[in-house]
Amino acid sequence: MKKLIFALLSGLIFISCTDSFESNKYTGKQVEYTLFKASDFDFSGTATVRELIGGNLEMSIDLEGSRGDASVSYPAHLHFGNINTPQATIAFMLKPVNAASLKSVTVLEQMTNGNRLLFNELLGFEGHIKVHLAADGPDYNTILVAGNIGKAANASNFDPSQMVICGKDY
């Protein structure tokens, strides 16, 4: 009985420490964006951006759909401009989404243009996220999910037929 009580108390202490660590990592500012199905593959999801202490942003991508092999990943990018912008330059190379967990977490430090994106600027930022089926080859042109963020975000106007496929050079 003493071992059971000790185990329960130890678990509570661990959980309390974890919650404390998490609350000390973030400022409390966060925003969530919808990622829409963008191909014949049945995926959708969310991108959550949270402000870290110190001003950097952390972007988490969480997909819903069929899980795959842990050795497979889906490349993800944050682009300047909305999903209809031709040759939209990549603002951030995001960590690939793992096919088994359907998750990705990236700390956004410096954009490709040399600027740092802060939380208040994010709300006025015109950008979009695309998650590809593959890093190269013909499957690179297959977009699993996409969605506008910042001032471009508007759930009612997503039309995958209007989406521009991003090239490797931008």
C-alpha positions as CSV (number, residue, x, y, z in Angstrom):
1,M,0.0,0.0,0.0
2,K,2.9,2.4,0.8
3,K,4.4,1.7,-2.6
4,L,1.1,2.6,-4.3
5,I,0.8,5.8,-2.4
6,F,4.4,6.7,-3.1
7,A,3.9,5.9,-6.9
8,L,0.8,8.2,-7.0
9,L,2.5,11.0,-5.2
10,S,5.6,10.7,-7.4
11,G,3.4,10.9,-10.5
12,L,1.6,14.0,-9.2
13,I,5.0,15.7,-8.6
14,F,6.2,14.8,-12.1
15,I,3.0,16.1,-13.7
16,S,3.2,19.3,-11.6
17,C,6.8,19.8,-12.7
18,T,5.9,19.2,-16.4
19,D,3.0,21.7,-16.2
20,S,5.3,24.3,-14.6
21,F,8.0,23.8,-17.3
22,E,5.4,24.2,-20.0
23,S,4.0,27.3,-18.5
24,N,7.5,28.8,-18.1
25,K,8.2,28.1,-21.8
26,Y,5.4,30.1,-23.4
27,T,4.0,33.6,-22.9
28,G,0.4,32.5,-23.3
29,K,-0.1,34.0,-26.7
30,Q,-1.2,31.6,-29.3
31,V,-3.3,31.3,-32.5
32,E,-4.6,28.3,-34.5
33,Y,-5.1,28.0,-38.2
34,T,-7.0,25.4,-40.2
35,L,-5.1,23.3,-42.7
36,F,-7.5,22.0,-45.4
37,K,-7.5,18.8,-47.5
38,A,-5.7,19.8,-50.7
39,S,-5.6,16.6,-52.8
40,D,-7.1,13.1,-53.1
41,F,-5.4,12.1,-49.8
42,D,-7.7,12.4,-46.9
43,F,-5.8,14.7,-44.5
44,S,-6.7,17.8,-42.7
45,G,-5.3,19.5,-39.7
46,T,-4.3,22.6,-37.7
47,A,-1.2,24.8,-37.3
48,T,-0.9,26.3,-33.9
49,V,1.6,29.1,-33.3
50,R,2.6,29.9,-29.7
51,E,4.9,32.6,-28.5
52,L,7.9,31.4,-26.6
53,I,9.5,33.4,-23.8
54,G,12.1,35.5,-25.6
55,G,9.9,36.3,-28.6
56,N,10.4,33.4,-31.0
57,L,7.4,31.5,-32.3
58,E,6.8,27.8,-32.2
59,M,4.6,26.3,-34.9
60,S,3.0,22.9,-34.3
61,I,1.4,21.1,-37.2
62,D,-1.1,18.4,-36.2
63,L,-2.7,16.4,-39.0
64,E,-5.7,14.1,-39.0
65,G,-5.7,11.2,-41.4
66,S,-4.1,7.8,-42.0
67,R,-0.9,7.2,-40.1
68,G,2.0,5.8,-41.9
69,D,5.5,4.4,-41.3
70,A,7.7,6.3,-38.8
71,S,10.5,6.4,-41.4
72,V,8.3,8.5,-43.7
73,S,7.9,12.2,-43.4
74,Y,6.0,14.9,-45.3
75,P,7.9,18.2,-46.1
76,A,6.2,21.4,-44.8
77,H,6.8,25.0,-45.8
78,L,5.5,28.4,-44.6
79,H,5.3,30.7,-47.7
80,F,4.9,34.4,-48.1
81,G,1.6,35.3,-49.7
82,N,-1.7,33.4,-49.7
83,I,-2.2,30.0,-51.3
84,N,-3.1,31.6,-54.7
85,T,0.2,33.5,-54.9
86,P,2.3,32.3,-57.9
87,Q,6.0,31.5,-57.0
88,A,5.4,32.3,-53.4
89,T,8.8,32.5,-51.7
90,I,9.4,30.2,-48.7
91,A,9.5,32.1,-45.5
92,F,10.4,29.1,-43.3
93,M,11.4,25.5,-44.0
94,L,9.3,23.7,-41.3
95,K,10.3,20.5,-39.7
96,P,8.7,17.6,-41.8
97,V,5.5,16.0,-40.5
98,N,6.2,12.5,-39.3
99,A,3.8,10.0,-41.0
100,A,3.4,7.9,-37.8
101,S,2.6,10.7,-35.4
102,L,1.2,13.2,-38.0
103,K,3.0,16.0,-36.0
104,S,5.7,18.5,-36.5
105,V,7.1,21.2,-34.3
106,T,9.3,24.0,-35.5
107,V,10.8,27.0,-33.7
108,L,10.5,30.0,-36.1
109,E,13.6,32.1,-35.6
110,Q,14.8,33.9,-38.7
111,M,12.9,34.0,-42.0
112,T,14.6,33.4,-45.3
113,N,14.5,37.2,-45.9
114,G,16.6,37.7,-42.7
115,N,13.7,39.1,-40.6
116,R,12.3,37.7,-37.4
117,L,8.6,37.1,-37.3
118,L,7.1,38.2,-33.9
119,F,3.7,37.2,-32.6
120,N,2.0,40.6,-33.2
121,E,3.4,40.7,-36.7
122,L,2.1,37.2,-37.4
123,L,-1.4,38.4,-37.0
124,G,-0.9,40.8,-39.9
125,F,1.4,38.5,-41.9
126,E,0.1,37.2,-45.2
127,G,1.3,33.7,-45.6
128,H,0.3,30.1,-46.1
129,I,1.4,26.6,-45.2
130,K,1.7,23.6,-47.5
131,V,2.5,20.0,-46.5
132,H,3.8,17.9,-49.4
133,L,3.5,14.1,-49.9
134,A,7.2,13.9,-50.7
135,A,10.4,15.9,-50.7
136,D,11.1,15.3,-54.4
137,G,10.0,13.6,-57.5
138,P,6.4,13.7,-58.9
139,D,4.9,13.3,-55.4
140,Y,6.4,16.7,-54.4
141,N,3.6,18.3,-56.4
142,T,1.0,16.6,-54.3
143,I,-0.1,18.8,-51.5
144,L,-1.7,17.0,-48.6
145,V,-2.9,20.0,-46.7
146,A,-2.7,23.7,-47.1
147,G,-4.0,26.8,-45.4
148,N,-3.6,30.5,-45.2
149,I,-2.3,32.1,-42.0
150,G,-2.2,35.6,-40.5
151,K,-4.3,38.2,-42.3
152,A,-4.7,35.8,-45.2
153,A,-6.5,33.2,-43.0
154,N,-10.2,32.8,-44.0
155,A,-11.7,29.4,-43.6
156,S,-14.6,30.2,-46.0
157,N,-12.5,30.9,-49.1
158,F,-10.3,27.8,-49.4
159,D,-10.5,26.3,-52.9
160,P,-7.8,23.7,-53.6
161,S,-8.3,24.2,-57.4
162,Q,-7.0,27.8,-57.0
163,M,-3.9,26.7,-55.1
164,V,-0.6,27.3,-56.7
165,I,2.0,24.4,-56.4
166,C,5.2,25.6,-55.0
167,G,8.5,25.1,-56.8
168,K,11.7,23.8,-55.4
169,D,13.4,27.2,-56.0
170,Y,10.9,29.3,-54.0
